Amino acid sequence: MKTEYYINPTTLPTKTFSLQKAFRYAKLMEAGVEFPPVNVFINRDFKHLDFNDGRHRTAAAKMTGKQLRVKRSL
């Protein structure tokens, strides 16, 4: 079962990503564009959440202070 909930991103993802793409997304977020939920999963070995996708959206949300929708994958 997948659960959808909202978070306020507080950390920048550590995987490699394009800063230019994140800035483009930030501009779109500022303009009111809605983005699809970020997919995360529980890393049971390290007891934290990992990203399936959405690193650029998360970085853009951190830049703008916007909240993201998140889907937790099993």
N, C-alpha and C positions, 0 to 999 in steps of 0.2 A: 504494500500500500504506500502510495506517495503522499506526502504532506506538503502543502504550500503554506508558507508563512512569510512574514516580513522581517527584515533585519536592517539595521543601520550599519553599513560597513565601517570597520574601525582599523583594518589593516590592509595594506596593499599586497596582493598576491605575489609570491616569490618566483613563479615561473616566468620565463622570458615572454615578453609581449612587446608590441609596438606602441611606444609612447604617443606617436602621431595618431594612431587609431584611437587610443584612449581619449586624446584631446578632441577628436572628431565626435566621439560618442558623448563627451561632456557637453559640447556645444549643442548637440541634439537634445540631450536631457534638459539643458537650460531652456530650450525652445519648447519643452513640453512633450517631446516624443516619448511614448511608452515603449519599453523594451521587454522582451520575453524574460521569464524567470531564469535565474542563474541555477545551474544544477550542481549540487554538492552531495557528497556521501560521507558517512562516518568512517573514519580510519580507526578501526578498533585497536590496531597495534600501537598507535601513538595517541589515541583518545582525543582526536580533534577532527574537524571537518576539512575535507579536501575538495578541490574543484574538479568537476567533470568538464565544465566549460564556464565561460563568463568572466574570465580574468580582465578583459578590456572593459566590460560593463561595470565590474566592481571598482576598477581604478577610476573610471569616469564618475561613478557615484561618490567615491571618496573626494574627488576634486570638487564636486558641486555640492556635497553635503546632502544629496538626495538619497532616499531609501530604495532598496532593491527588493523585488520579489524573489523568493528562493524556493526551489523545489528540492526536497531531500530524496535522493535515490537510495534504494536498498543495496 
